[in-house]
Amino acid sequence: MRQSELFTRTLREDPAGEESVNAKLLIRAGYIDKLMAGVYTLLPLGVRTYRKIESIIREEMNGIGGQEIVMPSMNPKENWQQTGRYDTLDVLFRFTSFYSKNEIVLAPTHEEVVSPLMKPFLLSYKDLPVKVFQIQNKFRDEKRAKGGVLRTREFVMKDLYSFHADETDLDNYYEIVKNTYSRIFSRVGIGHITHITYASGGSFSKYSHEFQTVAPAGEDVIYICQKCSVAINKEIYVEQNSCPECGNTELVEKNAIEVGNIFKLKTKFSEPFKLVYKDKEGAEKPVVMGCYGIGLQRLMGTIVEALHDEKGIVWPESVAPFKAHLIELPGAQGASELYEKLMAANAEVLWDDRIDVGAGAKFADSDLIGIPYRLVVSAKTNDKVEVKRRTEQESTLMDVEEVINLLVNT
């Protein structure tokens, strides 16, 4: 893509009213735009990164038997009354239809929809287990919608729901999802700083699990085991200041951002909707459920919070909007030819072909946008290309074919 064709612009100064690093950098670099508190538009660069995160998550959900669906955001009040959450969940957005006068809930999560949805399909033990997931908008009336895209009022979540005949089958699948989540966070570039974190399971199981990414701006506090890298959250730490996995008491306190959670719902939502199946003897039993969530914009913001430097964003290659940022300096020869060769090779390249922007501003924009490789073509490089990783200080001169190989085959 030619940068001159991008309708967005970078900003030199931090946007007014934003406190979080992710909001400042994502807005300045042209990834998002703020519409109002807790509500952001994804711009072209932001969409490219979002889609890569989405693709990784979808691929992993398909890999563990998830069947993709899309459930409505508008829910009838009655579903939420049936579980008691209409009056107890304080983040519910509610409104009354002008024409029908029906009371509507904008879904902050989808247990109240997916549980009755499955009733006609899960009639026998032979129909189980089933796993369904969606990647879809959620709405939560957050009292403090701050922290950029980490805590918003409208966002996209991947929620996976699993349905089982018994708790043993749920336990087995829960472990599969736990490992899959670890793989997702490794693939998006934050696996090395993301910890499986024990949290309270409420009244349904001893523990649930969060996935917490260490970041200075994190609003959660976790305690990381120095022996096995598992963590516990503050609530668990108060009850037992030792690692649930290995018993080690050497725990280090860190600030972190929750990027995912998994939970054994058991029969909490199947019972209110009479979601039952018939076992081998023909007896009716409640379906046992699990739920597993990841917020996509929140994950994007967490990557920025955890991996940025003083110059801007530092995207991992797997989720960067482009793999390379081609910068053409005044007097350069061959930038257009290089760009065409890279495009022909299916390399993902953003070409800064702007003629009214100086070299210093182009380099600053490149660091701010955070694309993994910077390619510079200037009068000094002759028939070669100056290549520099975003994470490194030194650059290397390469032939065009070497550049193509680097971007396409590695």
C-alpha positions, 0 to 999 in steps of 0.5 A: 500500500502507498502511504500517500493514499492513506486518508489517516495522518500521524500526530506529533502530540499526544491526544487530549484526554487520553492517559493510557499508553495504548490510546496515545500511541494507537491514536497518534499512529493512525490505528484508532479514533475516539468517538466518545468515552469507551468507544473507538473506530478502527482505522485502516492500519488498525483493521489490518492488525485486528484481522490478524489477531482475529485470524489467529484466534479463529484458526485456534478455535477451529483447531479444537473443534469450535463451530463458529456462529454469530449470536444477536447483540439485541437480547430480550429482557426475559432471557436475562430475567431467567438467570437473575442477571437482569437486576444484578449485572451493573454493566447492562445496557438496556433500552425500550423499543420505540415501536414494540415497547419491548425492553431490550438488553445489549449483550455484554456476554452471551450465556443467556442466548447460547444456553436456550439456543442449544436446547433443540440440538442437545437432546441425547448423550450422543449429541455431546460434546459440542463447542461453539464460538463467535467473534462478535460485538459486546456492550458494557456500560462501564463506569470508568471507561478509561485505559484506551482500548483496554476497557471500553463500552463497545468491543469485540470478543471471541467467546467459546462455549462448550457443552458436555455430558459430565464434569470429567469431559468438561475438565478434559476440554478445559485443559485443551482450551487452557493450552490453546490460549497459551498458544494464541498468546505466544502466536501474537507475540506476548507468550513470554510475558503472559502467565496462566493465573489462578483465580477464584472459581466462585461457588462452582469450582475451586479455581478459574483461570485468567491469562495475565500479561505483565505490563507496568500499566496493568490494573491487576496485581498478580503473584508469579511463581519463580519456579514454574511461572504460574501466577495467582491473582490477589484474591487467591494470594490473600487465601494462600501465598503459595503456588497452586501448581508446585507449592513454591512460596517464592512469588513476585508481585507484578502489574498485569493486564488480563487478556483472557479467561476460562471458566467452568460454568457447570450447570449455572446457565443450563438449569435456568433454561432447562438445557438437558439431555437424556443419558444412556438409561433415558434419564434427563440430566443437565448439560455441563458447560464451560466458557472461554473469552478473549477481547480482541481490541483489548488484546491489541491494546495489551500488545502495545502496552507491553511492547512499545518503546520511547519512539512508538509501537513495536508490533510482533510480526504476526500481528503487524499491519505490514511486515515492512515499511519502505521509505523513499528518501529524496534523490532515491532511485529504484523505490518504485521498482522495489515496491512492485517487485515486493508486491509481485512476491506477495510481501506486505509492504507500506510504501512511504512515497510521500513527496512533501515529508522530510526524512526525519519525519518519515523515520519518526512515523515509521518508528511510531507505526511500529512495522517490524522491518524498515527498508530505506532507499536513498541516493546513498544505497545505490542498487541496494536496500538499507534494512533495519528491524524495528527492535534493533539499532543497526541496519544492513545493506541487502540486495533486492532478492535478499530483501524479498527472501527476508520478507516472503520466506522467513 
